Each structure stands twice: as structure tokens, then as C-alpha cells.
């Protein structure tokens, strides 16, 4: 992943959240799909970089990473996550 790609993913996360209700969340796959500009399932390679981008935004206090609606530590979260605005 390039730093440009990481920045695009961070912007995509914030842009998608901005378009939603304040209490809404986004799935990392939705973010990856919004950044991927090809056909097929190439967006899947962006899943881990998307999680990393969400982690950076979480550490900056801009978003929360959740599982089951509860905030979790992005460095230890395993399995499906959601991303929402910080509450």
C-alpha cells in the first residue's frame, strides 16, 4: 500500500460517514469498494489497508471501530468490524 492509497482510504471513510446519519456506521468493504476503480473483486486487496486506515483515524480520535455496536481496540479486533463517528 502506498501512502497515497492510505490517504484515499482515510478520506473515503470520512466522506462516507459524512453522508450518513450521525449515528450510522460503514463497513470496511464499502470503503474498499468506493476506492477500487476496477472490475471484479479487486477491492478485496484493500480490506486490510482499509482496516489500517480506520485504525489511524481511530487513534486520531475521528472514528470508532466497533463490533456488535460496542467500541473495540482496532489493534486487537478480529473478525468483522464497523466504523462510526466518535461519540
N, C-alpha and C positions, 0 to 999 in steps of 0.2 A: 504494500500500500504506500502511496506517495502522500506527502503532507497535504498536497492539493486535494487528493481524494478524501482524506480525513476531514479537511475543512469543508468540502462539499457535503459530506455526510452530516457534519455538525449543523450546517446551515439548513439542510433538508429536515433534520429533526425539529429544529426551532420553527421553520416555516410551516411544517405540517401541524405542529401544536398550535401555532398562532391562528390557524384556520379552523380550529376546533373549539368546542365549548371549553371554558376554563377548567372543568373537572375531567375532561376527556384525556385519553392516552392513545399512543400509537404503538404499533408492533414494529420491531426492527425489520421484519420482512417488507413492510410497507415503505419504510425509509429506503431500503436497498433497492426496491423496485423503482422508486421515484428517481433514483440517481443513475441506475443502469440504463444505458441507451442502446440496447441491442435486442435481438430477438431471443427466444428460448429462455432457459433458466440460468443464464449467466449472472443474474442478480445474486444467486446463492453464494458466490465467492465474496460478496460484500457483507455477508452476515456477521462474521467476526469483526471486520473493521467497523461495522455499524455499532456493534456492542461496545467496542473500544471508544468510539466517538461519544456514545451515550455515557460511558464511564467518565470521560473527560468533562463533559457538561455537568455531570452529577458532582464531580469534585469541585467544579467552579460554582456550585450552588444554583445552577439554572434549571435542572431537571431532577426528577427522582426515578430510580429504577424500582419497579415493583414486580412482585409475584403474588398472585391471589389478592391483589389490591393493597398489599402491605409493602412499605419500603424495604428494600434489601440492599446489602452491600454489593455493588457491581463487580467487585474483585472476587467475590466468593459465590455469586449467584450461578446456579447451574440449571439448565433447562430453560423453558420459555419465560421471557420477561416482557414487560410493557414499559413504556417511557411516558412520563407525565410531567407537567409543570410542577415545580416545587411548591409545596403547600405551606 
